[in-house]
Amino acid sequence: MSDPKDPYGNPPGWTDPYSDLTNISGSDPIPPLEDPRIPPATPPGSPLLTGLVVGLLLVALSVAVFQLLKSDDSVEAGGETTTTAPADGTETTTPGDASTTSSTVAITTPPSAPYPPVGTPIAVDKLKLKSDRLAVQINDVPDLKFGDPADISIGRLASSFGEADQDTGWQVSTGQWGVCTGELERVVRFGPFAAIVTMDGSTEVFNGYRQDLSFGDLDSEATALTTLSGLKAGDTVERLQTIYATEDVTFVMDSTIGEVFELRGSDTGNLLLWGPVRGTDPDSLVVGIFAPDVCDRG
């Protein structure tokens, strides 16, 4: 057997490197390129999908950690947090505890049923404005004093002047009507006359008034109410000073009402009556006559 010849003229000793390969030049089947016994490899996943899954896992983990830390903040390492609920709703810090809590206490107002008329009507010229009451100039008929039960006092006014023109119902005072801020008040108005009702424990009491022409409804009989000395809302400053020549009458600026007169006892200096005026000239009008404010009376 002759040595194979190099078709490319290689030197003696040349061997054919492809002599062991299967001859595929004929009709023999092409041998498999991979071992059929080895299962095919799983194709790699999409990088975008993989990143999305990892991102969602990180978000879920972050939320869980945040909730865990948030629940830990409510309790100090030194012990339990004590919470107080002050009546005024202010923030309170418990000694030994760095946490601060706040609470708002709602004030429940009582029912505001209308005051029905009581007794026979009292003529307006028999009712007199005084510093602590409405005096009744009728024998055997008691005065309507501050502190008396409201159902009787307001009932007598309803009998005398008819149905109230306005009733605010129970409300929390802002100081507008002279009741201490934050306390309960109720204002029942008959024409220009406003009766002020407050609470004494659980009892509703008549506790003040303001006669003021600016309230309106001047066709009411209550418009004719006067003081014991005869001063009426709508009189002039000159008449005010003449009637109370023996007392002290001064004029001051009120922060909410404006210019007002103050009538004080010449001996005691106590405030007797006061009210808004439209100037201090003799011809200026006295617009209203007020009893001393509830809050100022203590």
C-alpha positions in Angstrom: 0.0 0.0 0.0 1.4 3.3 -1.1 1.7 6.3 1.2 -0.9 8.9 0.8 0.1 11.8 -1.3 -0.2 15.3 -0.2 -2.2 17.1 -2.9 -0.5 20.3 -1.7 3.1 19.0 -2.0 3.9 18.7 1.7 7.1 17.0 2.6 7.4 13.2 3.3 5.8 12.1 6.6 2.7 14.2 6.0 -0.5 12.7 7.4 -4.1 13.6 6.6 -5.6 15.4 9.6 -9.1 14.7 8.4 -8.6 10.9 7.8 -10.6 10.0 10.9 -13.7 12.1 10.1 -16.8 10.4 8.7 -17.1 10.6 5.1 -20.0 12.8 4.3 -19.4 13.0 0.6 -21.8 10.2 -0.1 -25.3 9.3 0.9 -24.5 8.4 4.5 -26.7 10.3 7.0 -25.2 13.3 8.7 -24.2 12.3 12.2 -25.8 14.3 15.1 -23.9 17.3 16.2 -24.8 16.9 19.9 -25.4 13.9 22.2 -29.1 13.2 22.1 -29.0 11.9 25.6 -28.2 15.3 27.1 -31.4 17.4 27.6 -31.5 20.8 25.9 -30.4 23.7 28.0 -33.1 26.2 29.2 -32.9 29.4 27.2 -31.8 32.4 29.3 -34.6 34.7 30.7 -35.2 38.3 29.5 -33.0 40.8 31.3 -35.8 43.3 31.4 -38.3 40.9 33.1 -35.6 39.8 35.6 -34.9 43.4 36.5 -38.7 44.1 37.0 -39.1 41.2 39.4 -36.1 42.2 41.4 -37.4 45.8 41.6 -40.8 44.7 42.9 -39.1 42.5 45.5 -37.0 45.5 46.7 -40.1 47.7 46.9 -42.0 45.2 49.0 -39.1 44.8 51.3 -38.8 48.5 51.8 -42.5 48.9 52.7 -42.2 46.1 55.2 -39.2 47.7 56.9 -40.9 51.1 57.0 -44.0 49.7 58.7 -41.8 47.9 61.2 -39.9 51.1 62.0 -43.1 53.2 62.2 -44.6 50.9 64.8 -41.5 51.1 66.9 -41.7 54.9 67.0 -44.9 54.9 69.1 -43.2 53.4 72.1 -40.0 54.7 73.7 -37.3 52.2 74.8 -37.8 53.3 78.4 -41.5 52.2 78.7 -45.1 52.8 77.6 -46.4 56.2 76.3 -49.0 57.9 78.5 -51.5 60.1 76.7 -53.6 62.8 78.4 -56.6 64.6 77.0 -56.8 68.2 78.3 -60.2 69.9 78.1 -58.8 72.7 76.0 -57.4 70.3 73.3 -53.8 71.6 73.7 -50.8 69.4 73.2 -49.5 67.7 76.3 -46.1 66.0 77.0 -46.0 63.5 79.8 -42.9 63.8 82.1 -40.2 61.3 81.3 -41.6 60.8 77.8 -40.3 62.5 74.7 -43.5 61.9 72.8 -46.2 64.6 72.4 -49.8 63.9 71.9 -52.7 66.2 71.1 -56.4 65.8 71.6 -59.6 67.9 71.0 -62.4 67.7 73.4 -65.8 68.5 71.9 -68.2 70.5 74.0 -71.7 69.1 73.9 -74.4 71.7 73.9 -77.7 70.9 75.6 -81.1 71.0 73.8 -82.4 74.4 72.9 -86.1 74.0 73.3 -88.0 77.3 72.9 -89.0 79.1 76.2 -92.8 79.2 76.3 -94.7 82.3 77.6 -95.1 82.4 81.4 -97.7 84.5 83.3 -99.6 87.5 82.2 -97.9 90.2 80.0 -96.0 93.0 81.7 -96.4 96.5 80.2 -93.1 97.8 78.8 -93.3 101.0 80.9 -93.3 98.7 84.0 -90.0 97.0 83.0 -86.8 99.0 83.9 -83.2 98.3 82.9 -80.9 98.1 85.9 -77.3 96.9 86.2 -78.3 93.4 87.6 -81.9 92.8 86.5 -85.0 94.0 84.7 -87.0 95.6 87.5 -90.7 95.0 87.5 -92.7 98.0 88.8 -95.8 95.9 89.7 -96.7 94.9 93.2 -96.3 91.2 93.9 -94.5 90.6 90.6 -90.9 89.7 91.2 -88.0 91.4 89.3 -86.3 89.4 86.5 -82.9 89.1 88.2 -79.6 87.8 86.9 -79.2 84.2 88.1 -83.0 83.5 88.1 -84.1 80.4 86.1 -84.3 81.2 82.4 -87.6 79.4 81.8 -89.3 81.9 84.1 -87.5 85.1 83.1 -87.5 84.5 79.4 -91.0 83.1 79.6 -92.1 86.4 81.2 -90.5 88.3 78.3 -92.1 86.0 75.7 -95.5 86.7 77.4 -94.8 90.5 77.3 -93.2 90.9 73.9 -94.4 87.9 71.9 -92.4 85.2 70.1 -88.7 85.9 70.0 -87.3 87.4 66.9 -84.2 85.3 67.2 -82.8 82.5 69.4 -79.2 81.4 68.8 -79.7 78.2 70.8 -76.9 77.0 73.0 -73.5 77.8 71.6 -69.9 78.1 72.8 -69.1 81.8 73.6 -66.5 83.7 71.6 -66.8 86.7 73.9 -69.1 88.6 71.6 -71.9 88.8 74.1 -69.8 89.3 77.2 -69.9 85.7 78.3 -66.4 84.3 79.1 -64.9 82.6 76.0 -65.4 78.9 75.9 -68.5 78.9 78.1 -72.0 78.1 77.0 -74.4 80.9 76.1 -77.7 81.4 74.5 -79.1 84.7 73.2 -82.8 85.3 72.9 -83.8 88.5 71.2 -87.0 90.5 71.3 -86.7 93.4 68.9 -83.6 95.4 70.0 -83.5 93.7 73.4 -81.2 90.7 73.7 -81.6 88.5 76.8 -78.4 86.5 77.6 -78.8 83.1 79.1 -75.9 81.0 80.6 -75.5 77.8 82.6 -75.2 77.5 86.4 -74.2 73.9 86.7 -77.1 72.2 84.9 -79.5 75.1 85.4 -80.3 77.6 82.6 -80.3 81.1 84.0 -81.1 84.6 82.8 -77.7 86.4 83.2 -77.6 89.7 81.2 -79.0 91.8 78.5 -78.1 94.2 75.7 -80.5 96.8 74.4 -79.2 97.9 71.0 -81.0 99.7 68.2 -78.6 98.2 65.6 -80.2 94.7 66.3 -83.2 95.9 64.3 -86.9 95.0 64.6 -87.6 98.4 66.1 -91.4 97.9 65.7 -91.2 95.6 68.8 -92.6 97.0 72.1 -89.2 96.2 73.6 -87.8 99.3 71.8 -89.4 101.5 74.5 -87.5 99.9 77.4 -85.8 102.5 79.6 -83.5 102.6 82.6 -84.9 103.3 86.1 -83.8 106.9 85.6 -85.5 107.2 82.2 -82.6 106.8 79.7 -83.7 105.1 76.4 -81.6 103.8 73.5 -81.9 106.6 70.9 -81.6 109.4 73.4 -78.8 112.0 72.9 -75.5 112.1 74.7 -76.7 115.4 76.3 -79.7 113.7 77.8 -77.4 110.9 79.1 -75.2 113.4 80.8 -78.2 115.3 82.2 -80.0 112.3 83.7 -76.8 111.0 85.3 -75.3 114.3 86.4 -74.6 113.0 89.8 -72.8 109.9 88.5 -69.6 109.5 86.4 -70.1 109.3 82.7 -67.0 108.7 80.5 -66.4 107.8 76.9 -63.9 105.1 75.9 -63.0 103.0 72.8 -64.1 99.3 72.9 -61.9 97.0 70.8 -64.9 95.3 69.2 -67.8 97.8 69.4 -66.1 101.1 69.0 -66.9 104.2 71.0 -69.0 103.6 74.1 -70.2 105.4 77.2 -69.5 104.0 80.7 -71.8 104.9 83.6 -70.1 104.4 87.0 -71.2 105.1 90.5 -69.6 108.3 91.7 -69.0 106.8 95.2 -68.0 103.2 94.3 -66.6 103.6 90.8 -68.5 100.3 89.9 -69.7 100.0 86.3 -73.5 100.3 86.3 -74.4 100.5 82.6 -72.6 101.0 79.3 -73.3 101.0 75.6 -72.3 102.2 72.1 -72.6 105.9 71.1 -72.3 107.7 67.8 -69.9 110.3 69.0 -69.5 112.4 72.1 -71.1 115.6 70.9 -74.3 116.6 72.8 -76.4 115.8 69.7 -74.8 112.3 69.2 -77.0 109.3 69.8 -76.8 106.7 72.5 -77.3 103.6 70.4 -77.5 101.0 73.1 -77.7 100.3 76.8 -75.9 97.2 78.2 -75.7 95.6 81.6 -72.1 94.8 82.8 -70.7 91.8 80.9 -71.2 88.4 82.5 -67.5 87.6 82.4 -66.6 90.9 84.0 -68.9 90.3 86.9 -66.9 87.2 87.9 
